[in-house]
Amino acid sequence: MEILEYMETHGHEQLLICHEPSQGLRAFIAIHDTTLGPACGGLRVWPHESEDDAIMDVLRLSRAMTYKSAVAGLDLGGGKALIMADPRTDKNEAMLRAFGRHVDSLGGRYVTTEDVGMTPRDVEYIAQETEHVVGLPESLGGSGDTSLMTGLGVYLGMKAAAKATWGDESLSGRTVALQGFGHVGSNTANHLLEEGAKLVVTDIFESARQSASDMGATVVEPDAIYDAECDIFSPCALGGVLNGDTIPRLRCEIVAGGANNQLLSDADGDQLEERGITYAPDYVVNAGGIINVGSEIGGVYRKDRALELTKRIYQTTLNVIETARSEGIATNAAAAHIAERRIAAVRDLKAML
């Protein structure tokens, strides 16, 4: 992989390699674009098989964070970080504090928070080394569990997609196939069950599958979720799951979920469009988390304000789908155009000052 060529093509500003062998730290921080404000995005702890895979992950995710914040109307840029480690066996205080020192060395260009493989306690460790961290527990003045707002946003995005597809936002009696039943998936499920939806669920962990079963969901094996007959397919685990192999198998009319980078490539958005499947772009509907933690930056966190902004995801999703239809393009392309126009406008304004 030609890293610098990829960064130039996709507009990345910086890639920081963090290496402290004594603490077991092998990490990468990617900053995509800071036109709108400091780059903000979560730290993921995941045992990628190769450094190339890890670097590609943070580069793609940081770009998605730029677009996510731009579409959500936030004054934030896009960043992402990844520690190459198994969160169940390798993660420890020393490793996380070492990572915090690297975040601090960036002087506020990147603000980190919780992501896959992380817990609120882990965020506290990082905060001992840098002030450039959000998503702290409410007891420490932070916004707390980001998955609550993320799950709400995904649910509202589903309702907007339902309105655009069926003319009725109600999900009562609809079947939703959830791929992943972690924090975001389970919080999304709570909203769906409350409205009367039916759930088909999978997860790679037996404990998560058992939790879904206890809530009344039909549980299937991980690969079988693509063949589940449903109204909405909801990826809520890792990215790249919508691709040339899986899209032909889908038996749904809508795709809307909490996972980042669900499309393996932009062309997969066109493939969904060709199949007549309404795709609610991931970074549009899963923006509740960044909205929540972003509300901590530069002032006192107000939950009511974060909730108000998260509820706007419904209208934003409708706007993206309507833009796609009016311009004759896929929804992922429409969302990207909306983000790029806002970033370009702010960049032009700054150039005039």
Beta strands, then each sheet from edge to edge (+ up, - down):
strand 1: 14-20
strand 2: 25-33
strand 3: 39-45
strand 4: 77-83
strand 5: 110-114
strand 6: 175-179
strand 7: 198-202
strand 8: 218-219
strand 9: 232-235
strand 10: 254-255
strand 11: 278-279
sheet 1: 1+ 2- 4+ 3+ 5+
sheet 2: 8+ 7+ 6+ 9+ 10+ 11+
end
